[in-house]
Amino acid sequence: QVQLVEFGGGLVEAGGSLSLSCVISGRTFGSSAMGWFRQAPGKEREFVAGVSRSETAAYADFVKGRFTIFRDNAKTTVYLRMNSLKPEDTAVYYCAASTMTLYSRVPARGDEYDYWGQGTQVTVSS
C-alpha cells in the first residue's frame, strides 16, 4: 500500500520561510514523479511545483524564484522549500506521486497523479 504523509505546515509571517516534506511509503518513489499542489478556500487545486524521476524541476509562475522542490530518493522524501512567503500562499498543500509519466517529465495536472497525501495547512499572515 502506498502512503504519502506531509510534514512542516504552520503559521508564518509574510516574508518568512517554511519547509514542507512528504514521505512516501511503498515501492513507488523511485519510479514516480512527485508534485506539490495547493488549494485555498473557495479556489481550485493548483499545481505548485514538481520534480521528475530524473530530478528535473518545474514550477508554477507564481512561485518561481521563491520555492524550491527537491527529492531524496534514499529517504523516499520530497521537499518544498518556500521563501518570501506571501499571504496569497495560504492554502492546504498536498504532495502527490505520479507513476504514469516519462522519466524526465513533470506532470502538472492533478489527474496525472495517482497517489495523494492528506495535506498540510500553510498560513501566511500579513
N, C-alpha and C positions, 0 to 999 in steps of 0.2 A: 504494500500500500504506500502510495506517495503522499507525503505531507509537507506543507510549507508553513513555516512559522516565522512571523516578523517580530523584530525587536527594535526598540530605540525611539519610538514616538514620544511626544511630550509637548510641553509648552515652552516657547522661546520668544524672545522679543524680536521685533523687526531688526534685520541686520545681523542677527545671530546665526548660529550653525547647529545642525543636528546630523547625526549619522544613523541610518537605518541599516539593519541587517536582516537577512532572510536565510534561514537554514532549511535545506530540503533533505528529507529522508527518502530512502528508496534508491534504486539504481539508475535513476534517470538524469542526475545532474550533469554528468559529463556529456550526455547526448542531447542536452536541452539548451536552447537559447533561453535567457532569463530576462524578465522585464519588470519594470515598476510602473504601476498605474496609480491614478488618484481619482477620488470622487468627492467633490464638495457638495454641501447640502443644496438640493434643488438643481444640481447640474449633472450632466452625463459623465460617466467614467472617461478619463482621457489618459493617453499614453504619456509617460514622463521620460523614461529612458529604458534602454535595453542593451544587452550585450550578447553577442553571438557565441557559438561554440568556439570560434577562432579568436574570441576576445575583441572583436570589433564592436565598438560602442556607437550608439545612436541616441540623440536627444531631441526632445520637443524644443521648438524655438524658444519657448518661454522660460526654459531652464538652462539653455546653453551658456556656458561660461560661469554658471553658478553651481550646478550639480555635477557630480562625477559618479559614474557607475563602474564597478569592477567586481570580478569574481575570483574566488579562491577555490579551485577545483578540489584541492586536498581537503578542504574544510566543508565542501559542498555548500558554500555560502556565497550569496551575492550581497553587495553593499551599495548603499546610495549615500554619498556624502553631499549634504546640502548646505551651501554657504549663502550669505547675503539673502537670507530668507525675507519674504515679503508677506504681508497679511493675506494676500491672494493665494499664497501657497497653502493656506489652511485647508485641510482635507483629510480623508482617510486614505492612507497609502497602502496599496496592495502589491505584493510580489506575485509573479506568475512564471510558470515554466511552459515552454513550447517544445514538444518533442517532434513536431512535424515541420521542421524547417531545414533549409540548407546550411551547410557548415559555417558560412561567413555572413549569413543573413540575419538581420534583426527584425523580427516581426513587430509591427506597430499597431495591429488591430487586436482588440481583445479576443475576437473569435479565433485567432490563431494560437491562442494559449489554451492548454488543456488541464493545467493544474493551477490552483489559486490558494493563496494564504487567506487568513481571516481578516487581515487589515490591521493597521495601527494608526491611531489618531495623531496628526501633527497640527498644532495650533500655533499660529504666529500672531502675537499681539502687536498692536500699533503704538 
